[in-house]
């Protein structure tokens, strides 16, 4: 059965019947980061989203963060796919009826997990923005361009990342730890490959948006948008590429996903943007 990575925009915006049909037709994967995000969102949004999932045990498979998949590939020197074999089960990650009816209250252990997750997200967001500002080290032709020329050059760079696999392998080889799989072995079915490709692709978008400079008076809204971009890359686009399918209403996520996986499954409101075969 085809694996589909679920996005919050889809879960939030699709009709209940669509979400449940999705879970019946596909192996639906939920990034663990999305699950944590839903546990920390407004109660009405949390209930609305969880209530759409089928009323059964483990209606979707929770998938751990990219770091867990990378550790697996480094240890075993094999691709981590299919993602469903890495599903996270058990407390405090289990779904229960209180998530659907809005009466769920995080316990002590769950609250500690959520606090640790939020701290890690803050650190990962800073690291991600640092990558965005340094992406011109990989693409020096981006330096010193006017806005219109910069956007054209960024699009060319994005196409290079999507189509030149040896280019991505070379970037990977320059930064991979000694015990990681050799660059000649990895490819699009590896998290080790996709994490470099996806992060650089998103970094190019952010570099163009802010012209390579974090605003001096960066607002909380700026860092919230940066956080969402980081989570989209690590928890949605990356996993979607490895799974071969994604369900989202977010145009930017779908654009990046389809650029990297033009023959994959992309669902939006029950409609196929492109279907396999």
C-alpha positions in Angstrom: 0.0 0.0 0.0 1.3 3.5 -0.9 2.6 5.6 2.0 1.2 9.1 2.3 2.6 11.7 4.7 -0.1 13.8 6.3 0.2 17.6 6.6 -1.7 19.7 9.2 -3.1 21.9 6.5 -4.8 18.9 5.0 -6.0 17.5 8.3 -7.3 21.0 9.3 -8.9 21.8 6.0 -10.2 18.6 4.5 -13.6 17.2 5.2 -13.8 14.4 7.8 -14.9 11.9 5.1 -11.9 12.8 3.0 -9.5 12.2 5.8 -11.0 8.9 6.8 -11.1 7.8 3.1 -7.4 8.7 2.9 -6.6 6.5 6.0 -8.6 3.6 4.4 -6.9 3.8 1.0 -3.3 4.5 2.0 -0.8 3.8 4.8 -1.0 7.3 6.3 2.1 8.6 8.1 2.1 11.5 10.6 5.5 13.1 11.4 6.1 13.0 15.1 6.8 16.8 15.0 3.3 17.3 13.6 1.8 15.3 16.4 3.7 17.4 19.0 2.6 20.6 17.2 -1.0 19.5 17.4 -0.7 18.8 21.1 0.5 22.4 21.7 -2.0 24.1 19.4 -5.3 25.8 20.4 -7.8 23.2 22.0 -10.4 23.8 19.3 -7.9 23.3 16.5 -6.5 20.2 18.2 -10.0 18.7 18.7 -11.1 19.5 15.1 -8.0 17.8 13.6 -8.0 14.7 15.8 -11.7 14.2 15.5 -11.3 13.7 11.7 -9.1 10.6 12.1 -10.8 7.2 12.1 -12.0 6.1 15.5 -9.6 3.1 15.9 -6.3 2.4 17.5 -3.3 3.9 15.7 -5.3 5.5 12.8 -2.0 6.8 11.4 1.6 5.8 11.9 3.8 8.2 13.8 7.2 8.6 12.2 10.2 9.8 14.2 12.3 12.9 13.3 14.8 12.9 10.5 17.7 12.4 13.0 16.4 9.0 13.9 16.3 7.9 10.2 19.8 9.3 9.6 21.1 7.4 12.7 19.5 4.2 11.3 21.2 4.7 7.9 24.5 5.5 9.5 24.4 2.4 11.7 23.1 -0.1 9.1 24.3 1.5 5.8 21.0 0.8 4.2 18.1 3.1 3.2 15.5 3.7 5.9 12.5 3.0 3.6 9.8 2.0 3.9 9.1 4.6 6.6 6.3 2.6 8.2 8.9 0.2 9.7 10.1 3.1 11.9 6.7 3.9 13.4 6.6 5.1 17.0 4.2 3.2 19.2 3.2 3.4 22.9 2.9 6.1 25.5 3.1 9.1 25.4 2.5 8.9 21.6 -0.6 6.8 21.5 -3.9 8.3 20.2 -6.9 8.1 22.4 -10.5 9.2 22.5 -9.8 12.3 24.6 -7.8 13.8 21.8 -10.9 13.5 19.6 -13.4 14.9 22.1 -11.1 17.7 23.4 -10.8 16.5 27.0 -7.2 15.3 26.7 -4.8 16.8 29.4 -1.1 16.2 29.1 0.4 14.1 31.9 3.7 14.9 33.6 5.8 12.7 31.2 4.0 14.0 28.1 4.5 17.6 29.2 8.2 17.0 29.7 8.4 15.5 26.2 6.6 18.5 24.8 8.9 21.0 26.6 12.0 19.1 25.3 10.6 19.1 21.8 9.9 22.8 21.9 13.5 23.5 23.1 14.8 21.4 20.2 12.6 23.1 17.7 14.0 26.5 18.8 17.5 25.3 18.3 16.8 23.6 15.0 15.2 26.8 13.7 18.3 28.8 14.4 20.4 26.2 12.7 18.1 26.2 9.7 18.2 30.0 9.3 22.0 29.8 9.6 22.0 27.4 6.6 19.7 29.7 4.7 22.1 32.6 5.1 25.1 30.4 4.1 23.5 28.8 1.1 25.4 31.2 -1.1 28.6 29.3 -0.1 27.2 26.4 -2.2 25.8 28.8 -4.9 28.2 31.7 -4.9 26.5 33.1 -8.1 23.7 34.3 -5.8 25.9 37.0 -4.2 25.4 40.6 -5.1 22.4 40.2 -7.4 19.4 42.5 -7.7 16.0 41.2 -6.5 14.8 40.1 -10.0 18.1 38.5 -10.9 18.4 36.9 -7.5 15.0 35.1 -7.9 15.9 33.9 -11.3 19.3 32.6 -10.1 17.6 30.9 -7.1 15.2 29.1 -9.4 18.1 27.8 -11.5 19.8 26.6 -8.3 16.6 24.9 -7.2 16.4 23.1 -10.5 20.0 21.9 -10.1 19.3 20.5 -6.7 16.2 18.7 -8.0 17.8 17.2 -11.1 21.6 16.9 -10.6 21.9 14.0 -8.1 25.7 13.9 -8.3 25.7 17.5 -7.2 23.7 16.6 -4.1 26.0 13.6 -3.5 29.1 15.9 -3.7 27.6 18.3 -1.1 26.7 15.3 1.1 30.2 13.8 0.8 31.8 17.1 1.9 29.9 17.2 5.1 29.0 13.6 6.0 30.6 12.1 9.2 33.2 9.3 8.7 30.9 6.5 9.6 28.1 7.6 7.3 27.3 5.7 4.1 29.6 6.7 1.2 28.2 9.2 -1.2 28.3 6.8 -4.2 25.9 4.5 -2.4 23.1 6.9 -1.5 20.3 8.3 -3.6 16.7 9.6 -3.5 15.5 6.6 -1.4 17.9 7.5 1.4 17.2 10.0 4.2 20.9 10.9 4.1 20.5 12.1 0.5 17.1 13.8 0.8 17.9 15.7 4.0 20.6 17.6 2.1 18.5 18.1 -1.0 15.4 19.2 0.9 17.1 21.6 3.3 19.1 23.3 0.6 16.0 23.6 -1.6 14.1 25.4 1.2 17.2 27.4 2.2 17.2 28.8 -1.3 13.6 29.9 -1.0 14.3 31.7 2.3 17.5 33.2 1.0 15.5 34.8 -1.9 12.7 35.9 0.4 15.0 37.8 2.8 17.8 38.5 0.3 20.4 36.7 2.4 19.9 38.8 5.6 17.9 38.2 8.8 16.1 41.4 9.6 18.0 43.4 12.3 14.8 43.7 14.3 13.5 40.1 13.6 10.0 39.9 15.1 8.4 36.9 16.8 6.4 36.5 13.5 9.6 36.1 11.6 10.9 33.3 13.8 7.5 31.7 13.8 7.6 31.6 9.9 11.1 30.3 10.1 10.1 27.6 12.5 7.3 26.5 10.2 9.6 26.4 7.2 12.1 24.2 9.2 9.4 21.8 10.3 8.0 21.6 6.8 11.4 20.6 5.5 12.3 18.1 8.2 8.8 16.6 8.9 6.9 16.9 5.6 8.9 17.4 2.4 11.7 15.1 3.5 9.4 12.3 4.7 7.1 12.8 1.7 10.0 12.3 -0.7 10.9 9.0 1.1 7.3 7.8 1.3 6.4 8.8 -2.3 3.3 10.6 -1.4 2.0 13.7 0.5 -1.4 15.2 1.4 -1.3 18.9 1.9 -3.2 22.1 1.1 0.0 24.2 1.4 1.1 25.4 -2.1 4.8 25.9 -1.2 5.1 22.5 0.3 3.4 20.9 -2.7 5.6 22.9 -5.1 8.8 21.8 -3.4 7.6 18.2 -3.1 6.6 17.9 -6.8 9.8 19.6 -7.9 11.7 16.8 -6.1 9.3 14.0 -6.8 7.4 14.8 -10.1 6.0 11.2 -10.4 4.8 10.9 -6.8 1.3 11.1 -5.3 0.2 14.6 -4.1 -3.3 14.9 -2.7 -5.2 18.2 -2.0 -8.7 18.1 -0.9 -9.3 14.6 -2.3 -7.9 15.5 -5.7 -4.7 14.1 -7.2 -2.2 16.8 -8.3 -0.3 14.0 -10.0 -0.7 10.2 -9.7 1.8 7.5 -9.9 2.0 5.6 -13.2 
